[in-house]
Amino acid sequence: METGDILLHHGLLTEPQLSELRTAQREEMRSGQRDAVRLDQLAVQKGILTEEIVLTHLGEELGIGYVDLVEYPVNLSLLKTFPARFIHRERIFPVGQYEDMLVVATSDPLNLYPLDEVASITGMHVQPVLALKAEIEKLIKNNLGVGSETIDGLMAQQADETKDGGIELVGDLELDGSELSEMAQEPSVIRLVNEILLEAIESRASDIHIESEADGLSIRFRIDGVLHVQNFPSEINRFQSAIISRLKIMSKLNIAERRLPQDGRIQLKFSGREIDVRVSVIPMIHGEGIVMRLLDKGAMEFSLRGLGMNPAIYETFSNLIRLPHGIILVTGPTGSGKTTTLYSALTEIKDAATKIITTEDPVEYRLSGISQIQVHAKIGLTFAASLRSILRHDPDIVLVGEIRDLETAENAVQAALTGHLVFSTLHTNDAAGAYTRLIDMGVEPFLVSSCVEAVMAQRLVRNLCPHCKEAYVPDPSELPPDFPMNVLKQEHGGQLYRPVGCRECRQVGYRGRSGIYELLVTSNPIREMTGRNAAAWEIKKKALGEGMRTLRFDGWRKTQLGQTSVEEVARVTKQDEFVNNE
């Protein structure tokens, strides 16, 4: 029986579904654009069945067992004697050995010829087991390294393999004809660099860190705000110069300049999505270091309601962003989501009757219906200069990417005083520190008190994976001193959640991030304190007395709701002062 009949026999497909799959198969064969896809594969592609269900039932029919490689005790020592070319070419993996029986995982139950070749070469009996294709790929990447197949091609000088891994470079490259430039254009080098970029995109990484160290290259991905070391074959170190040169060429940088920092940009297309890559190259002791920021424009959705704000904070902030004039500040360290919050706010309030202009460095995402200016400090187009020009364009709302100096701060204040609503960011540790930061820059206290309407401080915490998070009752002695234990017992039965790790989250225990927020609205007492240049701690204490909830408090709320862990909140916030959580 063909695979479709097997699935029908096992009750996994209905007659109409099977007929539909056969029609789709015939259309693909007639198009001649690709090899005919089997009916079981089509069923998985169309979402009718999962790969696990298909493999389990086909395995039953063919007498081949199915295993979950996440739980299976894989014997990695077998890699030393197993022919690596079969792993790369056929996407199979040795997982166990019992006397003269070699257990090999495959995701294709109808293609067992490679296993016969393995048996012939090794002289052992081969027992196939079925496993998910993604799990086999993960084993290959984790144990042979990302790009290991390409490394083998480089070592063997097999430059005819030019598959690019599905990434398309937008724009033309500028080559200088040098030997280094020619080396960076070798097909296998191109493929290796593309595989690094592809792995980062598929891992949802926000940054790629390629660092030159004494013993070779170190590659790390920042995923959900935390750096993870990536496993690559040690042979990659031989191609360090070629990899760095290739990235420089893609970024339109000078590949011969190795003494000065350089900044560039790469535009990619992947699966129909635009990926903007900001590249920074800095010379280090052991060679050049590269950090690439990945901006996946197709994956971003700017929704204020989707940021994870407490309903009370969302309602207050939603009202604030509709004020006719004033300054609203968002504070926090680099990478805390300030730009996303501001973009989401602008997206919520924009309409045809409102003129919105932004000045940013750099413009990270393009927003329809909003005029955006890219700052160019080298030619004199600074935040302050662009803000002066913006006010001549009759805006209603202005976004200043960051208030960095007195001139920008004074222009923002002037814009607010003349009837504009100004959004901007500052680098302060909490909301109260924004008032004193502006005064320290040189803005008069009475201007700060009259213009600043609110300050939002924020951080990002990793969300617990919903598929594997585990409930537990913590020992009070294990929790931070300011954790509201009484609230936990009264409202949540003393139960929290912690990370475990599963296939869905790549064994990390977390997937995605959300914000924790501290919103300080400038009340009349706080205006009075700011006007007399009160200390940040005094302003914070007053705001707490008026009902403000701190970053830490908002984080504890998320732990009690099972959205994140105690460790995550403790990682990004410090213990509260003036707060009694009893």
Secondary structure, DSSP 8 states (H G I E B T S, - for coil): --HHHHHHHTTSS-HHHHHHHHHHHHHHHHH-SS----HHHHHHHTTSS-HHHHHHHHHHHHT--B--TTTS---GGGGGTS-HHHHHHH--EEEEEETTEEEEEES-TT--HHHHHHHHHH-SEEEEEE--HHHHHHHHHHHH-TTHHHHHHHHTT-TT----TTEEE-S-------HHHHHHT-HHHHHHHHHHHHHHHHTTEEEEEEEEETTEEEEEEEETTEEEE----GGGGGGHHHHHHHHHHHTT--TT--SS-EEEEEEEEETTEEEEEEEEEEEETTEEEEEEEEEEGGG----GGGG---HHHHHHHHHHTT-SSEEEEEE-STTSSHHHHHHHHHHHH--TT--EEEEESS--S--TTSEEEE-BGGGTB-HHHHHHHHGGG--SEEEES---SHHHHHHHHHHHHTT-EEEEEE--SSSTHHHHHHHHHT--HHHHHHHEEEEEEEEEEEEE-TTT-EEE---GGGS-TTS-HHHHHHHHTT-EEE----TTTTTSSEEEEEEEEEEEE--HHHHHHHHTT--HHHHHHHHHHTT---HHHHHHHHHHTTSS-HHHHHHH----SS----
